[in-house]
Amino acid sequence: MKICFVSSSGGHWEELCCLSGIAKKNDAFFVTETCEQAIDSQTRRIYTVPQINRHEKGFIKHFFQLVATAYKMLTQECPDVIISTGALVAFPFCLIGKLCGCKIIYIESFARVKDKSLTGKLVYPFADLFLVQWRELLPIYPKSVYVGPIF
């Protein structure tokens, strides 16, 4: 099975790296934003994309560039599953992956105890498996599965 692990940098990336045991047992690659964490990572195969901010002036242009990058990368790599811990870079990969037939596993951020993240709101309707790290989120995401903290 081929797995794409995708998240933004920072805490989302730290959470995703906690799943490296799964990556080692499968044909896997990682996608994150260009950052020191990615450079210092012990991850076997890692792709980086420019970090974008939804509040910046050129957001729309950069977002569509990210969508194009996601499409190119996913059609070249052809993963069976996409696993994400979220933030902006994750949404295009999850959406395009779903359209290409990938199974989507989304893990809501550990930082989200009582409310939804923006990426969680966007991915929840089409995720094949939506995992939460806090029981308090089960009523907010009715089809989610509680897994507890992943790190």
DSSP file (Angstrom, degrees, kcal/mol; ACC not computed):
  #  RESIDUE AA STRUCTURE BP1 BP2  ACC     N-H-->O    O-->H-N    N-H-->O    O-->H-N    TCO  KAPPA ALPHA  PHI   PSI    X-CA   Y-CA   Z-CA
    1    1 A M              0   0    0      0, 0.0    26,-1.6     0, 0.0     2,-0.5   0.000 360.0 360.0 360.0 137.0    0.0    0.0    0.0
    2    2 A K  E     -a   27   0A   0     76,-0.2    78,-2.5    24,-0.2    79,-1.8  -0.880 360.0-167.1-103.6 129.8    1.3    3.5   -0.9
    3    3 A I  E     -ab  28  81A   0     24,-2.5    26,-2.1    -2,-0.5     2,-0.6  -0.952  14.3-156.3-123.2 134.3    0.6    6.2    1.6
    4    4 A C  E     -ab  29  82A   0     77,-2.7    79,-2.9    -2,-0.4     2,-0.5  -0.946  10.9-162.6-103.8 121.4    0.9   10.0    1.4
    5    5 A F  E     +ab  30  83A   0     24,-2.8    26,-2.5    -2,-0.6     2,-0.4  -0.918  17.8 176.6-102.2 126.5    1.4   11.7    4.7
    6    6 A V  E     +ab  31  84A   0     77,-2.4    79,-1.0    -2,-0.5    80,-0.6  -0.994  12.1 131.2-139.4 136.8    0.6   15.5    4.5
    7    7 A S  E     - b   0  86A   0     24,-1.9    26,-0.3    -2,-0.4    80,-0.2  -0.974  49.5 -94.9-164.8 168.3    0.5   18.4    6.9
    8    8 A S        -     0   0    0     78,-1.9     5,-0.2    -2,-0.3    77,-0.1  -0.256  53.7 -87.9 -77.8 177.5    1.6   21.9    7.4
    9    9 A S  S >  S+     0   0    0      3,-0.2     3,-0.7     4,-0.1     2,-0.2  -0.148  90.3  36.3 -77.5 179.2    4.8   22.6    9.4
   10   10 A G  T 3> S-     0   0    0      1,-0.2     4,-2.1     2,-0.2     3,-0.2  -0.538 124.4  -6.1  81.0-140.9    4.9   23.2   13.2
   11   11 A G  H 3> S+     0   0    0      1,-0.2     4,-2.4    -2,-0.2    -1,-0.2   0.837 132.8  57.4 -62.7 -35.6    2.7   21.1   15.5
   12   12 A H  H <> S+     0   0    0     -3,-0.7     4,-2.2     1,-0.2    -1,-0.2   0.919 109.1  46.7 -60.6 -42.5    0.8   19.5   12.6
   13   13 A W  H  > S+     0   0    0     -3,-0.2     4,-2.6     2,-0.2    -2,-0.2   0.903 109.5  53.6 -65.7 -42.2    4.1   18.2   11.3
   14   14 A E  H  X S+     0   0    0     -4,-2.1     4,-0.8     1,-0.2    -2,-0.2   0.913 110.6  47.2 -59.7 -42.9    5.1   17.0   14.8
   15   15 A E  H >< S+     0   0    0     -4,-2.4     3,-0.9     1,-0.2     4,-0.3   0.922 111.6  50.6 -63.8 -43.8    1.9   15.0   15.1
   16   16 A L  H >< S+     0   0    0     -4,-2.2     3,-2.0     1,-0.3    -2,-0.2   0.893 103.9  58.1 -62.5 -40.1    2.3   13.5   11.6
   17   17 A C  H >< S+     0   0    0     -4,-2.6     3,-1.6     1,-0.3    -1,-0.3   0.731  91.0  71.5 -64.6 -20.8    5.8   12.4   12.4
   18   18 A C  T << S+     0   0    0     -3,-0.9     3,-0.4    -4,-0.8    -1,-0.3   0.658  92.8  58.7 -66.6 -13.9    4.5   10.4   15.3
   19   19 A L  T X>  +     0   0    0     -3,-2.0     4,-1.5    -4,-0.3     3,-1.2   0.208  68.8 112.7 -97.5  14.3    3.0    8.1   12.6
   20   20 A S  H <>  +     0   0    0     -3,-1.6     4,-2.3     1,-0.3    -1,-0.2   0.762  66.8  66.6 -62.4 -24.3    6.4    7.3   11.1
   21   21 A G  H 3> S+     0   0    0     -3,-0.4     4,-0.8     2,-0.2    -1,-0.3   0.882 101.8  47.8 -61.8 -37.7    6.2    3.7   12.3
   22   22 A I  H X4 S+     0   0    0     -3,-1.2     3,-0.6     1,-0.2     4,-0.4   0.901 110.2  52.8 -67.2 -41.3    3.3    3.3    9.8
   23   23 A A  H >< S+     0   0    0     -4,-1.5     3,-1.4     1,-0.2     5,-0.2   0.893 104.1  55.8 -61.8 -40.1    5.4    4.9    7.1
   24   24 A K  H 3< S+     0   0    0     -4,-2.3    -1,-0.2     1,-0.3    -2,-0.2   0.763 106.8  50.5 -65.6 -24.5    8.3    2.6    7.7
   25   25 A K  T << S+     0   0    0     -4,-0.8     2,-0.3    -3,-0.6    -1,-0.3   0.456 115.5  43.0 -92.0  -1.7    6.0   -0.5    7.1
   26   26 A N  S <  S-     0   0    0     -3,-1.4     2,-0.9    -4,-0.4   -24,-0.2  -0.837  96.9 -88.9-135.5 169.8    4.6    0.8    3.8
   27   27 A D  E    S+a    2   0A   0    -26,-1.6   -24,-2.5    -2,-0.3     2,-0.3  -0.772  70.3 163.2 -78.1 108.2    5.6    2.6    0.6
   28   28 A A  E     -a    3   0A   0     -2,-0.9     2,-0.3    -5,-0.2    17,-0.2  -0.919  30.8-173.9-137.1 155.0    5.2    6.1    1.9
   29   29 A F  E     -a    4   0A   0    -26,-2.1   -24,-2.8    -2,-0.3     2,-0.3  -0.977  17.5-137.4-142.8 157.3    6.1    9.7    1.2
   30   30 A F  E     -ac   5  46A   0     15,-2.5    17,-3.1    -2,-0.3     2,-0.4  -0.862   9.4-164.8-117.3 148.4    5.6   12.9    3.2
   31   31 A V  E     +ac   6  47A   0    -26,-2.5   -24,-1.9    -2,-0.3     2,-0.3  -0.999  24.9 140.0-131.6 130.4    4.5   16.4    2.1
   32   32 A T  E     - c   0  48A   0     15,-2.0    17,-2.0    -2,-0.4   -24,-0.2  -0.908  52.3 -73.5-151.8-179.3    4.9   19.5    4.1
   33   33 A E  E     - c   0  49A   0    -26,-0.3     2,-0.4    -2,-0.3     5,-0.3  -0.482  59.0 -90.3 -79.4 153.5    5.8   23.2    3.8
   34   34 A T  S    S+     0   0    0     15,-2.2     2,-0.3    -2,-0.2    17,-0.2  -0.511  75.9 128.0 -64.2 118.8    9.3   24.2    3.3
   35   35 A C  S  > S-     0   0    0     -2,-0.4     4,-1.7     1,-0.1     3,-0.3  -0.968  73.8 -92.6-164.3 169.9   10.7   24.7    6.8
   36   36 A E  H  > S+     0   0    0     -2,-0.3     4,-2.7     1,-0.2     5,-0.2   0.872 119.9  60.9 -61.3 -38.0   13.6   23.7    9.1
   37   37 A Q  H  > S+     0   0    0      1,-0.2     4,-0.6     2,-0.2    -1,-0.2   0.898 105.7  46.8 -57.9 -40.8   11.6   20.8   10.4
   38   38 A A  H >4 S+     0   0    0     -3,-0.3     3,-0.5    -5,-0.3    -1,-0.2   0.895 112.0  50.0 -68.8 -39.7   11.4   19.3    7.0
   39   39 A I  H 3< S+     0   0    0     -4,-1.7    -2,-0.2     1,-0.2    -1,-0.2   0.899 115.1  43.5 -65.1 -40.4   15.1   19.8    6.4
   40   40 A D  H 3< S+     0   0    0     -4,-2.7    -1,-0.2    -5,-0.1    -2,-0.2   0.504  90.7 121.5 -82.6  -4.7   16.0   18.2    9.7
   41   41 A S    <<  -     0   0    0     -4,-0.6    -3,-0.1    -3,-0.5     5,-0.1  -0.236  58.4-148.9 -65.6 146.0   13.5   15.4    9.3
   42   42 A Q        +     0   0    0      0, 0.0    -1,-0.1     0, 0.0    -4,-0.1   0.294  56.4 133.0 -90.5   7.0   14.7   11.7    9.3
   43   43 A T        -     0   0    0     -5,-0.1     3,-0.2     1,-0.1   -26,-0.0  -0.325  57.0-137.8 -64.3 138.8   11.8   11.0    6.9
   44   44 A R  S    S+     0   0    0      1,-0.2     2,-0.6    -2,-0.0    -1,-0.1   0.983  86.8  18.5 -62.5 -62.4   12.8    8.8    3.9
   45   45 A R  S    S+     0   0    0    -17,-0.2   -15,-2.5     2,-0.0     2,-0.4  -0.951  74.9 167.9-118.8 119.1   11.0   10.6    1.1
   46   46 A I  E     -c   30   0A   0     -2,-0.6     2,-0.4   -17,-0.2   -15,-0.2  -0.995  16.7-165.7-136.2 133.3    9.8   14.1    1.7
   47   47 A Y  E     -c   31   0A   0    -17,-3.1   -15,-2.0    -2,-0.4     2,-0.4  -0.909  12.7-155.4-110.7 142.4    8.4   16.7   -0.7
   48   48 A T  E     -c   32   0A   0     -2,-0.4   -15,-0.2   -17,-0.2   -17,-0.0  -0.920   7.1-168.4-119.6 149.2    8.1   20.4    0.3
   49   49 A V  E     -c   33   0A   0    -17,-2.0   -15,-2.2    -2,-0.4    40,-0.1  -0.926  39.0 -86.9-127.2 153.5    5.8   23.1   -1.0
   50   50 A P        -     0   0    0      0, 0.0     2,-0.3     0, 0.0   -15,-0.1  -0.312  45.9-113.7 -61.4 142.1    6.0   26.8   -0.3
   51   51 A Q        -     0   0    0    -17,-0.2     2,-0.3   -43,-0.0   -43,-0.0  -0.585  36.5-168.2 -75.4 135.2    4.2   27.9    2.8
   52   52 A I        -     0   0    0     -2,-0.3     2,-0.5    10,-0.0    36,-0.1  -0.915  14.0-145.2-125.3 156.2    1.2   30.1    2.1
   53   53 A N    >   -     0   0    0     -2,-0.3     3,-1.9     1,-0.1     9,-0.1  -0.977  10.8-144.7-121.5 125.2   -0.9   32.3    4.4
   54   54 A R  T 3  S+     0   0    0     -2,-0.5    -1,-0.1     1,-0.3     5,-0.1   0.630 101.2  55.9 -66.8 -10.4   -4.6   32.6    3.7
   55   55 A H  T 3  S+     0   0    0      4,-0.1    -1,-0.3     3,-0.0     2,-0.1   0.488  85.8 104.2 -97.0  -4.9   -4.5   36.2    4.9
   56   56 A E  S X  S-     0   0    0     -3,-1.9     3,-1.4     1,-0.1     4,-0.2  -0.377  80.8-115.2 -79.5 159.2   -1.8   37.3    2.5
   57   57 A K  T 3  S+     0   0    0      1,-0.3     3,-0.4     2,-0.1    -1,-0.1   0.873 112.8  44.3 -60.3 -42.6   -2.5   39.4   -0.6
   58   58 A G  T 3> S+     0   0    0      1,-0.2     4,-2.4     2,-0.1    -1,-0.3   0.098  76.8 121.4 -92.2  23.3   -1.5   36.8   -3.2
   59   59 A F  H <>  +     0   0    0     -3,-1.4     4,-3.2     1,-0.2     5,-0.2   0.901  69.7  52.0 -55.4 -48.5   -3.3   33.9   -1.4
   60   60 A I  H  > S+     0   0    0     -3,-0.4     4,-2.3     1,-0.2    -1,-0.2   0.925 112.6  45.4 -58.1 -47.5   -5.6   33.0   -4.3
   61   61 A K  H  > S+     0   0    0      1,-0.2     4,-1.7     2,-0.2    -1,-0.2   0.934 116.2  45.6 -60.8 -46.9   -2.7   32.7   -6.8
   62   62 A H  H  X S+     0   0    0     -4,-2.4     4,-2.1     1,-0.2    -2,-0.2   0.858 110.3  54.5 -67.1 -35.3   -0.6   30.7   -4.4
   63   63 A F  H  X S+     0   0    0     -4,-3.2     4,-2.3    -5,-0.3    -1,-0.2   0.926 108.4  47.9 -64.9 -43.6   -3.4   28.5   -3.4
   64   64 A F  H  X S+     0   0    0     -4,-2.3     4,-2.2    -5,-0.2    -1,-0.2   0.837 109.6  53.5 -67.7 -30.8   -4.1   27.5   -7.1
   65   65 A Q  H  X S+     0   0    0     -4,-1.7     4,-2.3     2,-0.2    -1,-0.2   0.896 108.8  50.0 -65.1 -39.6   -0.4   26.9   -7.5
   66   66 A L  H  X S+     0   0    0     -4,-2.1     4,-2.7     2,-0.2    -2,-0.2   0.895 108.7  51.9 -64.4 -40.8   -0.6   24.5   -4.5
   67   67 A V  H  X S+     0   0    0     -4,-2.3     4,-2.5     2,-0.2    -2,-0.2   0.926 110.5  48.3 -60.6 -45.4   -3.6   22.8   -6.1
   68   68 A A  H  X S+     0   0    0     -4,-2.2     4,-2.5     2,-0.2    -2,-0.2   0.902 112.1  49.2 -62.6 -41.7   -1.6   22.3   -9.3
   69   69 A T  H  X S+     0   0    0     -4,-2.3     4,-2.8     2,-0.2     5,-0.2   0.915 110.7  50.4 -63.1 -43.7    1.4   20.9   -7.3
   70   70 A A  H  X S+     0   0    0     -4,-2.7     4,-2.8     2,-0.2     5,-0.3   0.923 111.1  48.8 -61.4 -44.6   -0.9   18.6   -5.4
   71   71 A Y  H  X S+     0   0    0     -4,-2.5     4,-2.4     2,-0.2     5,-0.2   0.941 113.6  46.0 -61.0 -47.9   -2.4   17.3   -8.6
   72   72 A K  H  X S+     0   0    0     -4,-2.5     4,-1.6     1,-0.2    -2,-0.2   0.933 115.5  45.9 -61.2 -47.2    0.9   16.7  -10.2
   73   73 A M  H  X S+     0   0    0     -4,-2.8     4,-2.7     1,-0.2     5,-0.3   0.914 114.5  46.8 -64.5 -44.2    2.4   15.0   -7.2
   74   74 A L  H  X S+     0   0    0     -4,-2.8     4,-2.4    -5,-0.2    -1,-0.2   0.861 111.9  49.5 -70.7 -34.7   -0.6   12.8   -6.6
   75   75 A T  H  < S+     0   0    0     -4,-2.4    -1,-0.2    -5,-0.3    -2,-0.2   0.788 115.7  44.8 -74.8 -24.7   -0.9   11.7  -10.2
   76   76 A Q  H  < S+     0   0    0     -4,-1.6    -2,-0.2    -5,-0.2    -1,-0.2   0.894 122.8  34.5 -79.5 -43.0    2.8   10.9  -10.3
   77   77 A E  H  < S-     0   0    0     -4,-2.7    -2,-0.2    -5,-0.2    -3,-0.2   0.803  86.4-158.9 -84.2 -31.3    3.0    9.1   -6.9
   78   78 A C     <  -     0   0    0     -4,-2.4   -76,-0.2    -5,-0.3    -3,-0.1   0.929  14.6-166.0  52.4  58.0   -0.5    7.4   -7.1
   79   79 A P        -     0   0    0      0, 0.0   -76,-0.2     0, 0.0    -1,-0.1  -0.355  22.1-148.5 -70.5 155.1   -1.0    6.8   -3.3
   80   80 A D  S    S+     0   0    0    -78,-2.5    23,-2.6     1,-0.2     2,-0.3   0.772  83.5  25.6 -86.1 -32.0   -3.8    4.5   -2.1
   81   81 A V  E     -bd   3 103A   0    -79,-1.8   -77,-2.7    21,-0.2     2,-0.5  -0.974  62.1-155.4-136.0 143.8   -4.3    6.4    1.1
   82   82 A I  E     -bd   4 104A   0     21,-2.7    23,-3.1    -2,-0.3     2,-0.5  -0.992  12.1-168.8-118.4 126.9   -3.7   10.0    2.3
   83   83 A I  E     +bd   5 105A   0    -79,-2.9   -77,-2.4    -2,-0.5     2,-0.4  -0.965  13.5 176.1-115.2 128.8   -3.2   10.6    6.0
   84   84 A S  E     -bd   6 106A   0     21,-2.3    23,-3.1    -2,-0.5   -77,-0.2  -0.981  36.2-166.6-137.7 146.1   -3.2   14.1    7.3
   85   85 A T  E     -     0   0A   0    -79,-1.0   -78,-0.2    -2,-0.4    24,-0.1   0.221  59.4-128.9-108.4   8.6   -3.1   16.0   10.5
   86   86 A G  E     +b    7   0A   0    -80,-0.6   -78,-1.9     1,-0.1    -1,-0.3  -0.281  54.9 131.7 100.3-170.2   -4.2   19.2    8.8
   87   87 A A  S >> S-     0   0    0    -80,-0.2     3,-1.9     1,-0.2     4,-0.8  -0.052  77.6 -50.0  81.0 177.3   -3.7   22.8    8.1
   88   88 A L  T >4 S+     0   0    0      1,-0.3     3,-0.5     2,-0.2    -1,-0.2   0.776 130.4  54.1 -53.1 -43.8   -3.8   24.6    4.8
   89   89 A V  T 3> S+     0   0    0      1,-0.2     4,-0.9    -3,-0.2    -1,-0.3   0.799 104.0  60.9 -62.1 -26.7   -1.4   22.5    2.7
   90   90 A A  H <> S+     0   0    0     -3,-1.9     4,-2.6     1,-0.2     5,-0.2   0.869  89.4  66.8 -70.8 -38.7   -3.5   19.4    3.6
   91   91 A F  H <X S+     0   0    0     -4,-0.8     4,-2.8    -3,-0.5     5,-0.3   0.909 100.8  45.5 -57.6 -50.7   -6.8   20.4    2.1
   92   92 A P  H  > S+     0   0    0      0, 0.0     4,-2.5     0, 0.0     5,-0.4   0.893 114.4  50.1 -60.9 -37.0   -5.9   20.4   -1.6
   93   93 A F  H  X S+     0   0    0     -4,-0.9     4,-2.1     2,-0.2    -2,-0.2   0.916 113.4  45.4 -66.6 -41.9   -4.1   17.1   -1.2
   94   94 A C  H  X S+     0   0    0     -4,-2.6     4,-2.3     2,-0.2    -1,-0.2   0.930 116.0  45.7 -66.6 -44.8   -7.1   15.5    0.5
   95   95 A L  H  X S+     0   0    0     -4,-2.8     4,-2.2    -5,-0.2    -2,-0.2   0.951 117.7  41.2 -65.6 -50.2   -9.6   16.9   -2.0
   96   96 A I  H  X S+     0   0    0     -4,-2.5     4,-1.6    -5,-0.3    -1,-0.2   0.900 114.0  54.5 -66.0 -39.3   -7.6   16.0   -5.1
   97   97 A G  H  <>S+     0   0    0     -4,-2.1     5,-3.1    -5,-0.4     4,-0.2   0.918 107.9  49.4 -58.9 -43.6   -6.7   12.7   -3.6
   98   98 A K  H ><5S+     0   0    0     -4,-2.3     3,-1.5     1,-0.2    -2,-0.2   0.922 109.7  51.0 -61.4 -44.6  -10.3   11.9   -3.0
   99   99 A L  H 3<5S+     0   0    0     -4,-2.2    -1,-0.2     1,-0.3    -2,-0.2   0.778 109.3  52.4 -63.8 -26.1  -11.2   12.8   -6.6
  100  100 A C  T 3<5S-     0   0    0     -4,-1.6    -1,-0.3    -3,-0.2    -2,-0.2   0.381 127.2 -98.7 -90.8   3.1   -8.4   10.5   -7.8
  101  101 A G  T < 5S+     0   0    0     -3,-1.5    -3,-0.2     1,-0.3     2,-0.1   0.561  72.8 145.4  95.3   8.4   -9.7    7.6   -5.7
  102  102 A C      < -     0   0    0     -5,-3.1     2,-0.3    -6,-0.2    -1,-0.3  -0.480  51.5-118.9 -76.4 149.4   -7.5    7.7   -2.6
  103  103 A K  E     -d   81   0A   0    -23,-2.6   -21,-2.7    -2,-0.1     2,-0.5  -0.712  29.9-142.5 -81.0 139.9   -8.9    6.8    0.8
  104  104 A I  E     -d   82   0A   0     -2,-0.3    25,-1.9    22,-0.2    24,-1.5  -0.929  18.9-176.5-113.5 123.8   -8.6    9.8    3.1
  105  105 A I  E     -de  83 129A   0    -23,-3.1   -21,-2.3    -2,-0.5     2,-0.5  -0.976  10.8-172.2-116.4 117.8   -7.7    9.5    6.8
  106  106 A Y  E     -de  84 130A   0     23,-2.5    25,-3.4    -2,-0.5     2,-0.6  -0.928  11.1-161.3-115.4 133.8   -7.8   12.8    8.6
  107  107 A I  E     - e   0 131A   0    -23,-3.1    25,-0.2    -2,-0.5     3,-0.1  -0.944  21.3-133.0-114.4 111.3   -6.6   13.3   12.2
  108  108 A E        -     0   0    0     23,-2.9    25,-0.2    -2,-0.6   -22,-0.1  -0.363  40.1 -89.8 -62.9 141.8   -8.0   16.4   13.9
  109  109 A S    >   -     0   0    0      1,-0.1     3,-1.7   -24,-0.1    24,-0.2  -0.140  21.7-128.4 -57.0 142.0   -5.3   18.3   15.6
  110  110 A F  T 3  S+     0   0    0      1,-0.3    -1,-0.1   -99,-0.1    -2,-0.1   0.793 109.5  66.0 -57.4 -29.6   -4.5   17.6   19.3
  111  111 A A  T 3  S+     0   0    0      1,-0.1     2,-1.0     2,-0.1    -1,-0.3   0.675  83.3  84.3 -69.4 -16.6   -4.8   21.3   19.8
  112  112 A R    <   +     0   0    0     -3,-1.7    21,-0.3     1,-0.2    22,-0.1  -0.774  46.2 150.0 -93.1 102.8   -8.5   21.1   19.0
  113  113 A V  S    S+     0   0    0     -2,-1.0    -1,-0.2    23,-0.1    23,-0.1   0.813  78.1   6.4 -99.7 -40.1  -10.3   20.1   22.2
  114  114 A K  S    S+     0   0    0      1,-0.1     2,-0.3    23,-0.1    -2,-0.1   0.459 121.0  46.1-128.0  -4.6  -13.7   21.6   21.9
  115  115 A D  S    S-     0   0    0     25,-0.0     2,-0.2     0, 0.0    -1,-0.1  -0.931  78.7 -97.5-141.6 165.6  -14.1   23.1   18.4
  116  116 A K        -     0   0    0     -2,-0.3     2,-0.2    -3,-0.1    -3,-0.1  -0.494  27.9-131.6 -82.4 145.6  -13.4   22.4   14.7
  117  117 A S     >  -     0   0    0     -2,-0.2     4,-2.4     1,-0.1     5,-0.2  -0.569  26.9-114.3 -84.2 160.5  -10.3   23.4   12.8
  118  118 A L  H  > S+     0   0    0      2,-0.2     4,-1.9     1,-0.2     5,-0.2   0.934 118.9  46.9 -61.0 -46.1  -10.9   25.0    9.4
  119  119 A T  H  > S+     0   0    0      1,-0.2     4,-2.6     2,-0.2     5,-0.3   0.902 110.4  53.4 -64.4 -39.8   -9.2   22.1    7.6
  120  120 A G  H  > S+     0   0    0      1,-0.2     4,-2.4     2,-0.2    -1,-0.2   0.917 107.8  50.6 -59.3 -43.5  -11.3   19.6    9.7
  121  121 A K  H  < S+     0   0    0     -4,-2.4    -1,-0.2     1,-0.2    -2,-0.2   0.892 114.6  44.4 -59.8 -40.2  -14.5   21.4    8.7
  122  122 A L  H  < S+     0   0    0     -4,-1.9     4,-0.2    -5,-0.2    -2,-0.2   0.864 119.7  38.4 -74.9 -37.6  -13.5   21.1    5.0
  123  123 A V  H >X S+     0   0    0     -4,-2.6     3,-1.5     1,-0.2     4,-1.3   0.794  96.3  80.3 -86.8 -29.7  -12.2   17.5    5.0
  124  124 A Y  G >< S+     0   0    0     -4,-2.4     3,-0.6    -5,-0.3    -1,-0.2   0.846  85.0  59.1 -48.7 -45.9  -14.8   16.0    7.3
  125  125 A P  G 34 S+     0   0    0      0, 0.0    -1,-0.3     0, 0.0    -2,-0.1   0.787 120.2  25.8 -60.7 -25.7  -17.6   15.6    4.7
  126  126 A F  G <4 S+     0   0    0     -3,-1.5   -22,-0.2    -4,-0.2    -2,-0.2   0.402  88.9 120.2-119.9   3.5  -15.5   13.4    2.4
  127  127 A A    <<  -     0   0    0     -4,-1.3     3,-0.2    -3,-0.6   -22,-0.1  -0.453  52.1-151.1 -67.6 139.2  -13.0   11.7    4.7
  128  128 A D  S    S+     0   0    0    -24,-1.5     2,-0.4     1,-0.3   -23,-0.2   0.806  89.8  16.5 -77.6 -31.2  -13.2    8.0    4.8
  129  129 A L  E    S-e  105   0A   0    -25,-1.9   -23,-2.5     2,-0.0     2,-0.6  -0.954  70.4-169.3-144.3 122.3  -12.0    7.9    8.3
  130  130 A F  E     -e  106   0A   0     13,-0.4    15,-2.3    -2,-0.4     2,-0.4  -0.955  11.6-165.9-117.8 115.5  -12.0   11.0   10.6
  131  131 A L  E     -ef 107 145A   0    -25,-3.4   -23,-2.9    -2,-0.6     2,-0.3  -0.806   4.5-164.0-107.5 141.1  -10.1   10.6   13.8
  132  132 A V  E     - f   0 146A   0     13,-2.5    15,-2.7    -2,-0.4    16,-0.9  -0.920  16.0-154.1-121.8 150.8  -10.2   12.8   16.9
  133  133 A Q  S    S+     0   0    0     -2,-0.3     2,-0.4   -21,-0.3    13,-0.1   0.426  81.4  56.2-101.9  -1.7   -7.8   13.0   19.8
  134  134 A W  S >  S-     0   0    0     14,-0.1     3,-1.7   -22,-0.1     4,-0.3  -0.999  71.8-141.1-132.8 132.8  -10.3   14.3   22.3
  135  135 A R  G >  S+     0   0    0     -2,-0.4     3,-1.9     1,-0.3    -1,-0.1   0.806  98.5  73.1 -59.3 -30.1  -13.7   12.7   23.3
  136  136 A E  G 3  S+     0   0    0      1,-0.3     4,-0.4     2,-0.1    -1,-0.3   0.717  91.0  58.3 -59.3 -21.1  -15.2   16.2   23.5
  137  137 A L  G <> S+     0   0    0     -3,-1.7     4,-2.5     1,-0.2    -1,-0.3   0.607  80.7  87.1 -85.7 -11.7  -15.1   16.3   19.7
  138  138 A L  T <4 S+     0   0    0     -3,-1.9     6,-0.3    -4,-0.3    -1,-0.2   0.899  91.1  45.0 -58.3 -43.1  -17.3   13.2   19.1
  139  139 A P  T  4 S+     0   0    0      0, 0.0    -1,-0.2     0, 0.0    -2,-0.1   0.827 114.1  50.5 -69.5 -27.1  -20.6   15.1   19.3
  140  140 A I  T  4 S+     0   0    0     -4,-0.4    -2,-0.2     1,-0.3    -3,-0.1   0.846 121.5  33.1 -76.9 -34.9  -19.2   17.9   17.0
  141  141 A Y  S >< S-     0   0    0     -4,-2.5     3,-2.2     1,-0.1    -1,-0.3  -0.784  77.6-175.4-118.5  82.6  -18.0   15.3   14.4
  142  142 A P  T 3  S+     0   0    0      0, 0.0    -1,-0.1     0, 0.0    -2,-0.1   0.761  80.3  46.5 -57.9 -30.3  -20.6   12.5   14.7
  143  143 A K  T 3  S+     0   0    0      2,-0.1   -13,-0.4    -4,-0.0    -5,-0.1   0.302  92.1 112.3 -95.4  12.7  -19.0   10.1   12.3
  144  144 A S    <   -     0   0    0     -3,-2.2     2,-0.4    -6,-0.3   -13,-0.2  -0.320  60.9-134.2 -80.3 166.4  -15.5   10.5   13.8
  145  145 A V  E     -f  131   0A   0    -15,-2.3   -13,-2.5    -2,-0.1     2,-0.4  -0.986  15.5-130.1-122.5 129.7  -13.6    7.9   15.8
  146  146 A Y  E     +f  132   0A   0     -2,-0.4   -13,-0.2   -15,-0.2   -11,-0.1  -0.672  34.7 161.8 -80.0 127.2  -11.9    8.7   19.1
  147  147 A V        -     0   0    0    -15,-2.7   -14,-0.2    -2,-0.4    -1,-0.1   0.463  40.1-131.3-119.5  -8.5   -8.2    7.5   19.1
  148  148 A G        -     0   0    0    -16,-0.9    -1,-0.2     2,-0.0   -14,-0.1  -0.194  58.2 -21.1  77.1 180.0   -6.8    9.5   22.0
  149  149 A P        -     0   0    0      0, 0.0   -17,-0.0     0, 0.0   -15,-0.0  -0.339  51.2-156.9 -62.8 137.5   -3.5   11.5   21.7
  150  150 A I              0   0    0      1,-0.1    -2,-0.0    -2,-0.0   -17,-0.0   0.520 360.0 360.0 -93.4  -5.6   -1.2   10.2   18.9
  151  151 A F              0   0    0   -132,-0.0    -1,-0.1     0, 0.0  -136,-0.0   0.385 360.0 360.0-133.6 360.0    1.9   11.6   20.5
